[in-house]
Amino acid sequence: MRPLARALSIAALLLLAARGEAADAGPAAAAYEEGETLSGGAATSIAPPGREAFRQMSGNLPEADAMRFHLGRALFRKLWVAAPSSTQASDGLGPLFNARSCESCHVRDGRGRSPEPGESGTGFLLRLARNPQTAQERQMVATGSVPNFPDPVYGTQLQDRAIPGLAAEGQVAIAREDRAETLYDGTVVRLSRPSYAVAEPAYGALAAGTVLSPRIAPPMIGLGLIEAIPDADILAHADPGDRDGDGISGRPALAVAGETGIRPLGRFGWKGQHATVAAQTAAALAHDIGIASPAADLPFGDCTGAQTDCLSRPTGVQPRLGPQEISAEAFDALVFYAANLAVPARRKASFRAVLAGKAVFRELGCAACHVPAFTTGADATIPALGGQRIWPYSDFLLHDMGEGLADGQTVGEASGTEWRTPPLWGLGLAGTVNGNRVYLHDGRARSLAEAILWHGGEAEAARERFRRATAEDRQSLIRFLESL
């Protein structure tokens, strides 16, 4: 099907769906906003909302680009092997690593899962860093020279796997403490607070100042659309001094300065530490899998100078294939794939119950940080993603979320209590795609209600309104979130 015909077909199908929903919704359908079902604009996927919902290509991507997308998909699923091997294009795993492929963490391009006590989880890791301690170090972070300071032996994250003959750095030890949260109408919600430690550290104790920050892999959808949002539109929502007095003081994350010395606007990662899909992809290849790319030439991955055995191992660099373990062409295809994973269409967007939840979402103040919509720039790097009205439900800014969610780890602009607002699109398909419903940066929340009740800091007022809300309003809010 030609691209224009395909786009018109998608639009027609979604218009019919919206009309059908409106007929069921009754008078409240007036609150439905034009295009709201198309979460990713014309790039939205209308594939069935099943287990493959996050694996679809941008709905308006020209067919000429399909081969590039599918090549990127193959690379995303590729299992890397330790060097040297007979499959030289797959050489370079580790030597220390967390996963053998991108797919291992982002299963079906979805989110990871935090471990239960005694298991390892999926797409879960511990970031390691110490905060700046001297005036010089604080200046280095402030100017974007470094985001923070890795553990001198273990580096930037704990690698729980290693190639044959080398010891993994250690294992994640987790404990949970449950407590009951009683809402104003007597409803009880159980909250689970995890605590983390490194078990069986193979290279001695971690440095005294090293802070552990647990992270689950976020879903991959809509990344190219996020990158295409103009900086000015994100910055327009920033209010670092809370000038309007609403208690919300989002501020921009800035990535590490490049060769020009300019710090680009961060919009990816739990603390907004990466500015582009390419930067995020390169960091994951290097630190999670141990693969050097043109954007992060680290053939030994996260091995530090103190890990001499790791640094003595052969790399997967093949001069005939290029100076890194993944070639520039393959890296570009992988980034293209990540940038063009489509956002699924909304379900029941104009049903009365969902629209009631949308009203509650706004009344509680959730939309102050989870900004519903943006329009991508006409000059987007990928033309198909430009000029689209999208509905990510995020402002992509840093917010203080209080001590309950604090990890204590500084990452560039982000303090130990700050997190980038995660987009909510695709939220309702988390269980369908990955078979589990876990939320927040470390996957501690096992329900949407629990995730909301962990909000503090700038979101404390919204959380309190949720606690005081009627059971009907709370249920309406959950229905709305599950429609995203």
Buried (B, 14 or more C-beta within 10 A) or exposed (E): EEBEEBBEEBBEEBEEBBEEBBEEBEEBBEBBEEBBBBBBBBBBBBBEBEBBBBBBBBBBBEEEBEEBBEBBBEBBEBEBBBBEBEEBBBBBBBBBBBBBBBBBBBBBBBBBBBBEEEEBBBBBBBBBBBBBEEEEBEEBBEEBEBBBBBBBBBBBBBBBBBBEEBBBBBBBBBEEEEEEBEBEEEEEBEBBEBEBBBEEBBBEEBBEEBBBBBBBBBBBBBBBBBBBBBEEBBBEBBBEEEEEEEBBBBBBBBBBBEEEEEBBBBBBBBBBBBBBBBBBBBBBBBBBBBBBBBBBEBBBBBBBEBBEEBBEBBBBBBEEBBEBBBBEEBBBBBBBBBBBBBBBBBBBBBBBBBBBBBBBBEBBBBBBBBBBBBBBBEEBBBBBBBBBBBBBBBBBBBBBBBEBBBBEBBBBBBBBBBBBBBBBBBBBBBEBBBEBBBBBBBBBBBBBBBBBBBBBBBBBBBBBBBBEBEEEBBBBBBBBBBBB
